[in-house]
Amino acid sequence: MSSNKQTKAALNSIKMQAASEVGVPLNNGYNGDLTAKQAGSIGGQMVKDMIMSYTQQNNSSSK
């Protein structure tokens, strides 16, 4: 089982990748200057990527 620090690091990595994919300038640390639209687009991309990853894992394991 992964530790809390590993989980946070993994989610932060996913968040940074999602921000890059949607073109939102995300910094480590404070990001209070982001608009709600920008923050929402990052969250939406994260969910989209996680669903895609889950679907790919299940499709490959069922073959």
KOLLONU-78671 format. One record per residue (C-alpha): residue number from 1; residue in three letters; x, y, z. Coordinates in steps of 0.05 Angstrom, whole numbers, plus 5000, padded with zeros to 4 digits. Layout:
REM residues N
NUM:Ala:X:Y:Z
...
REM end
This chain:
REM residues 63
1:Met:5000:5000:5000
2:Ser:5028:5068:4982
3:Ser:5041:5121:5034
4:Asn:5004:5187:5038
5:Lys:5066:5224:5012
6:Gln:5069:5178:4951
7:Thr:4995:5188:4937
8:Lys:5001:5263:4942
9:Ala:5062:5263:4896
10:Ala:5026:5220:4845
11:Leu:4964:5265:4845
12:Asn:5008:5327:4840
13:Ser:5043:5296:4779
14:Ile:4975:5281:4747
15:Lys:4952:5352:4762
16:Met:5015:5384:4731
17:Gln:5008:5340:4669
18:Ala:4934:5358:4662
19:Ala:4950:5432:4669
20:Ser:5002:5426:4615
21:Glu:4953:5390:4569
22:Val:4900:5445:4575
23:Gly:4951:5502:4572
24:Val:4942:5529:4643
25:Pro:5005:5557:4676
26:Leu:5006:5519:4742
27:Asn:5062:5531:4793
28:Asn:5085:5490:4852
29:Gly:5055:5523:4913
30:Tyr:5006:5580:4910
31:Asn:4959:5583:4850
32:Gly:4905:5630:4876
33:Asp:4911:5673:4815
34:Leu:4878:5620:4770
35:Thr:4807:5632:4747
36:Ala:4752:5583:4764
37:Lys:4750:5564:4690
38:Gln:4824:5548:4690
39:Ala:4820:5507:4754
40:Gly:4759:5470:4728
41:Ser:4793:5453:4663
42:Ile:4851:5423:4702
43:Gly:4804:5381:4745
44:Gly:4764:5359:4684
45:Gln:4826:5338:4647
46:Met:4850:5299:4709
47:Val:4785:5261:4711
48:Lys:4787:5248:4637
49:Asp:4859:5221:4641
50:Met:4843:5178:4702
51:Ile:4782:5147:4668
52:Met:4823:5133:4606
53:Ser:4878:5100:4647
54:Tyr:4828:5058:4685
55:Thr:4793:5036:4621
56:Gln:4860:5017:4588
57:Gln:4881:4977:4649
58:Asn:4816:4939:4651
59:Asn:4815:4926:4576
60:Ser:4886:4899:4577
61:Ser:4875:4855:4639
62:Ser:4812:4823:4611
63:Lys:4847:4798:4548
REM end
